[in-house]
């Protein structure tokens, strides 16, 4: 069973910038030095570590930004949050995005 098929905890980052999903995936992949897995699928992801991966969500039709960056971790919420904070720091250095945490978001 793949990590993405198992139950995972999620920690959400929010970028208020207007970025399309493909550009966001590309920016995250470049920033962390990891490939996009399943780029032509409905569920592309970027692995940050074993059992830790990123999924990008964009607003649906008619909804305003933000772009959400969901960090999934099989080992639990604390692991997801730790990786999310490290990713936020990396993205703030590598992009011009304004990013905040939204660890209270329910998934």
FENZI-V260282 format. One line per field, one symbol per residue. ss: DSSP state (a for helix, b for strand, c for the rest). phi: phi as a letter, one per 30 degrees, with the letter a starting at -180 (. if undefined). psi: psi as a letter, one per 30 degrees, with the letter a starting at -180 (. if undefined). A space follows every 50 residues. Layout:
ss = ???
phi = ???
psi = ???
This chain:
ss = ccaaacccbbbbbbbcccccaaaaaaaaaaaacccbbcccccccbbbbbc cbbbbbbcccccccccbbbbbbbcccaaaaaaaaaaaaaaaaaaccccbb bcccccc
phi = .dedcddbdbbccbcdddbdddddedddeddcibddcidccdbdbbdcae ibbcbcccedeicdecdcccccbddkdddddddddddedddddcbcdcbb dbdddcc
psi = klefflkllkkkkkkfljkleeeeeeeeeeefhklkkhfglfhklkkflk gklkkkklklkfklllkkjkjkkefleeeeeeeeeeeeeeefeflgkjkl liffkk.
